[in-house]
Amino acid sequence: GILTNETRCLRCETVTAREETFLDLSLDIEQNSSITSCLKNFSSTETLNAEDKFFCDKCC
């Protein structure tokens, strides 16, 4: 499949999208959880800051 990874700058709202092909997904499976909830967790929004901070080419 193809996964689209989007990154949004919190300062200027610029969105950068990158497509990645994959053969399988590595999901964290917790006890008593559904595949649907695991997929939602996998694709949830993450805020990058400190050492993981995203540097925007438009405003930084």
NORVENCOR-V565144 format. One record per residue. N is the residue number from 1. SS is DSSP state (2 for helix, 1 for strand, 0 for the rest). PHI is phi in whole degrees, 0 to 359 (999 if undefined). NEAR is the number of other ideal C-beta (glycine too) atoms within 10 Angstrom. Layout:
N:SS:PHI:NEAR
N:SS:PHI:NEAR
This chain:
1:0:999:8
2:1:234:7
3:1:249:12
4:1:258:8
5:1:259:10
6:1:252:9
7:1:237:13
8:1:243:14
9:0:286:16
10:0:284:12
11:0:273:10
12:0:250:10
13:0:69:10
14:0:293:13
15:1:252:8
16:1:248:13
17:1:242:9
18:1:224:9
19:1:267:8
20:1:230:9
21:1:276:7
22:0:213:9
23:0:258:5
24:0:208:6
25:0:244:11
26:0:263:7
27:0:254:13
28:0:280:8
29:0:258:11
30:0:262:10
31:0:299:4
32:0:63:5
33:0:246:12
34:0:263:10
35:2:299:9
36:2:300:8
37:2:293:13
38:2:294:15
39:2:292:12
40:2:297:10
41:2:295:13
42:2:299:12
43:0:259:11
44:0:287:7
45:0:288:6
46:0:231:7
47:0:265:8
48:0:264:11
49:0:208:8
50:2:56:5
51:2:290:5
52:2:269:8
53:0:303:11
54:0:275:13
55:0:258:8
56:0:282:16
57:0:288:8
58:0:279:10
59:0:236:10
60:0:255:10
